[in-house]
Structures are given as C-alpha cells and as structure tokens.
Amino acid sequence: MKFLRWLVIATVCFMVGVLIMNNQIAAEGVSDDSHSAQLVDGTFYNNAKVEQPGFRKTLGIFIRFMTEKKIDAEPKHELPMYALSTQQLASLSNDSVHFVKLGHSSILAKVYGEFWLFDPVFSERASPFSFMGPKRFQPTPIRIKQLPHIAKVFISHNHYDHLDKAAIKQLADKTDSFYVPLGVENDLIKWGVKKQKVLSFDWWQDHTTTNSQIVFTPTQHFSGRGLTDRNKTLWGSWAIKVKDKRFYFSGDSGYFAGFKEIGKRYGPFDITFIETGAYDQEWSNIHMTPEQSVQAHLDLHGNIMVPVHNGTFDLAFHAWYEPLNRVTKKAVQEHVSPSTPLVGEVFSIQDPAINKTWW
C-alpha cells in the first residue's frame, strides 16, 4: 500500500513537471486578429489533407527510435569544413549574391552588401534541452558573435532544427528585421526581439523593397515545439528576387503540387536550396525523399540545386550520407546540376555547381 502511494505521488509529480515544461516550450500561436485561409479555430492546415499521427503511430515511431539499430547514423570521422572569419565575409563583393552553408538548413547570404540568415541554428542540439536530443556532427564554421550586422533573418517554421531560441536571443540586437510565418512572431517577441523588427507572413504574402521581392510560399509540413501546440503557427518557404537574381529556400516539405505553382509564379530560380534528408516512409507526406527533392527542383524551374537539411543532425533512420548519395545520383539522371559545397565554403549565385563528394 505504501509503495502504491509513492507510485501515485511520483506519477503526479512527473505529470506536473511535463505540463510545466510544455507550458515553457510550447509556441504562443497566432493573435486573435490573425486572418489566413489556412487557419481554422486557431490551427493551421495544409492545402491537401495530411494525416495527423495519432498516439499509436507516434508511440510506434518513438519505439523505433529507441530500439531499431541504425547503420552509420553519424560520421565516424571528422567532417571537412572551412572556418569563416568576420574579415572574410566583409571582403566579399557588394555587387552580387554570395552564400555559405552553416550546417543543416542554415544559410548565410551576402545580398548586394546586406547579410541575410536563413533558419539560423547554432546550438549544439536540435532540442529544447541542452543535455539530450539530436547533437551536431560538427560545429558551425563561425559563431554568432563573429557575424557582421545582419539585415534580415528568415524563418521557415518553428521546429527545433530550424528555429533556435538561443540563436534568436543572440541575434535580437544585431539584426534589423526578422521574417517569420504567422504565429512565430509572438515567440520571437517573448524571447526579446523588439516587436517592430518582426514581420509575419501568410502564404503568398510578399514584401517589396527598393531592389527585392520577398515572398513567403507554401510547403506541405507542420509546426510545433511542445505537446499541445501542433500547427498553432504556420510553415513555409521563401522565394526571393533581388535585382535580376532569384533564389529559393525550401524549409521542410513533403512533395506536393505547390512546387509547380511556385515555379510558375516566381521561377526560374538561379539557385534552389532544397530539403534533402530526414525522410522516412512513416512521414513521407511531410518530408521528401531525395528523388522527390530533385523533382521539386525541376518543378521550381531551378538551375543549380543545393541539397540542405542533411549532414548535421541524426533525425531519421537512414545513414547520414544516404541523402547526398541518392540526390546526386538522381540529379545526374535528370540532367540537374547538384552543388555540394562544404560547410563554410563561400559560393556565388553566378558560380557553376560545386561537385565535391566530401561525405
């Protein structure tokens, strides 16, 4: 009887702890006055019906992660990387668009003199915890405090491998503007970003400056940072035209008809940064296979394709190098120009594809 009493007390304490933790990490969600065709009763939806994993499927995936033996889930050797310096970035010309892969989906760009960041994740783990969760294979090639002043930060959605709370807090005072999906603005403001710096976007909403057009475009995905905030914020991709150059940043997505629509409206693109990794049959409607990633690039009318969302975190069941092997093979078959720069390697929008099998 005494054991049962202590078991009940322990269970209650655990549940209270879970609820407190959830309240701390769950997304704030949209404001009451938000208007979006994708929003119904405070929840966002994809255009196509996408299966929501119930408790049974979620439990099954969790058991797989705990019990299934993985092969080459992480590199056995140190990955090659170019270290970046503040001086090197400053020396890049102001008359073009330059890019640097920072790892996973994080991209630093110098756009005609302005520095832009896409999905900046600098933390050691893609997790709400510093002691557990997917850990980086290698550090970023530059630290946030070494970065120059940032004109724009772009966020595709609020998952931990794309929206890094610690990075946002460090970037808050050295960034002019944050471009985010609907609902994400409230979290950034809670984390210390000034409200006037944050611009939130619905699908197909654009923002025009003197020499650029920035459009938040659809993807087929979902959002959530806690147990009770699924799809309380929007998700998407970024289609950008600056002067006569165009590039596309995919965020995360399952393969869907939207890529053709984006290509029709805003293509052709000089470069596409396309999600290629963390796929599995269990969640095939929200993450593409590498072969589908190549098809998405073709749908977008892209020239050079840079596969991202790989080589940094173990987020699925495939070998860490499999996405790059499969995507480069399919790209060659489809006469697509895949570009596989090293982390930290600088390349420009007019450069030919970088063909390096660094993995």
Summary of the structure (lengths in Angstrom):
residues: 359
radius of gyration: 20.3
end to end distance: 58.1
largest distance: 76.5
contacts: 1173
relative contact order: 0.15
helix: 27%
strand: 23%
